Amino acid sequence: MCKSFKVIAVHGSPRKEGRTAELLNYVIEELRKFDKVEIEIIHLIDHPIRFCMGCYSDDPKLCNPKNCTQGVLEDSMKSLHSKIILADAIIFATPVYWYNMSGVMKNFIDRLTALENAGKLLDNKVAGFVVAAEEDGATQVISNLMAFANDNGMLITPYSLVYSVGRGSVGKDEEAVLYARRLGQNIYRMLKIACKVKKPWKEYDD
Ligand SMILES: Cc1cc2nc3c(=O)[nH]c(=O)nc-3n(C[C@H](O)[C@H](O)[C@H](O)COP(=O)(O)O)c2cc1C
């Protein structure tokens, strides 16, 4: 049985104390209630992350963690790949930038392709999503993130649409706070389920 769980919260807003971070904090607050959970927050803005160079499209064999972090691609992704590989759950938190996730989050996600391609290394990890917007696009962004997570064999929690729309403190958005707290609880429940899965979901080589 799993003795403890490692949760990584990947924060993709350049504003470290903005609305995305505030909403994410409610999720983390819930997770901190469980003794067995260790949480690390990664502010992507602290990590220079280069664009994916599309090695996969040249030859899938070239898209692997080693090749993806050397030469022109030698950047923070080497240590971030290692952290992600060791995580049991990953929370993706981003503001909406033009109906999509932020650029830093997109670069980060693109560079995770090396983990998928090296043997579906995100398989069976729990995924959560947190999004802040001013007007429109939050559920669209969550859908995009969910598609990525699902196609990597990740476990998406129930009631995963955690977003706040507006300006000013997220704390005033009671529905968003409720959903964020629920996500924290559900990530823990899902971690316990994932722990019981003996083998990865992936059944076929592709
Ligand atoms: C470049 C940029 C593009 C944005 N595009 C959208 C958008 O398409 N839809 C929206 O609702 N808000 C948009 N916003 C507003 C942010 O999503 C909103 O202010 C969010 O709360 C910022 O999160 P943060 O406080 O964590 O930085 C945009 C903001 C910026 C800077």
PDBQT file of the ligand as one rigid body, heavy atoms in Angstrom, charges set to zero:
ROOT
HETATM    1  C1  LIG A 301      -2.653  38.003 -22.400  1.00  0.00    +0.000 C 
HETATM    2  C2  LIG A 301      -3.958  37.855 -21.660  1.00  0.00    +0.000 A 
HETATM    3  C3  LIG A 301      -5.023  37.278 -22.302  1.00  0.00    +0.000 A 
HETATM    4  C4  LIG A 301      -6.234  37.098 -21.628  1.00  0.00    +0.000 A 
HETATM    5  N1  LIG A 301      -7.270  36.465 -22.267  1.00  0.00    +0.000 NA
HETATM    6  C5  LIG A 301      -8.432  36.244 -21.601  1.00  0.00    +0.000 A 
HETATM    7  C6  LIG A 301      -9.500  35.524 -22.221  1.00  0.00    +0.000 A 
HETATM    8  O1  LIG A 301      -9.430  35.071 -23.356  1.00  0.00    +0.000 OA
HETATM    9  N2  LIG A 301     -10.631  35.317 -21.498  1.00  0.00    +0.000 N 
HETATM   10  C7  LIG A 301     -10.777  35.789 -20.217  1.00  0.00    +0.000 A 
HETATM   11  O2  LIG A 301     -11.811  35.572 -19.622  1.00  0.00    +0.000 OA
HETATM   12  N3  LIG A 301      -9.765  36.464 -19.609  1.00  0.00    +0.000 NA
HETATM   13  C8  LIG A 301      -8.608  36.699 -20.257  1.00  0.00    +0.000 A 
HETATM   14  N4  LIG A 301      -7.573  37.355 -19.623  1.00  0.00    +0.000 N 
HETATM   15  C9  LIG A 301      -7.752  37.759 -18.220  1.00  0.00    +0.000 C 
HETATM   16  C10 LIG A 301      -7.172  36.737 -17.243  1.00  0.00    +0.000 C 
HETATM   17  O3  LIG A 301      -7.590  35.416 -17.541  1.00  0.00    +0.000 OA
HETATM   18  C11 LIG A 301      -7.629  37.056 -15.822  1.00  0.00    +0.000 C 
HETATM   19  O4  LIG A 301      -7.260  38.372 -15.492  1.00  0.00    +0.000 OA
HETATM   20  C12 LIG A 301      -7.084  36.061 -14.807  1.00  0.00    +0.000 C 
HETATM   21  O5  LIG A 301      -7.779  36.222 -13.607  1.00  0.00    +0.000 OA
HETATM   22  C13 LIG A 301      -5.604  36.258 -14.589  1.00  0.00    +0.000 C 
HETATM   23  O6  LIG A 301      -5.142  35.291 -13.687  1.00  0.00    +0.000 OA
HETATM   24  P1  LIG A 301      -3.975  35.621 -12.641  1.00  0.00    +0.000 P 
HETATM   25  O7  LIG A 301      -4.555  36.633 -11.696  1.00  0.00    +0.000 OA
HETATM   26  O8  LIG A 301      -3.693  34.343 -11.978  1.00  0.00    +0.000 OA
HETATM   27  O9  LIG A 301      -2.815  36.145 -13.401  1.00  0.00    +0.000 OA
HETATM   28  C14 LIG A 301      -6.378  37.564 -20.283  1.00  0.00    +0.000 A 
HETATM   29  C15 LIG A 301      -5.291  38.181 -19.660  1.00  0.00    +0.000 A 
HETATM   30  C16 LIG A 301      -4.088  38.339 -20.323  1.00  0.00    +0.000 A 
HETATM   31  C17 LIG A 301      -2.913  38.971 -19.612  1.00  0.00    +0.000 C 
ENDROOT
TORSDOF 0
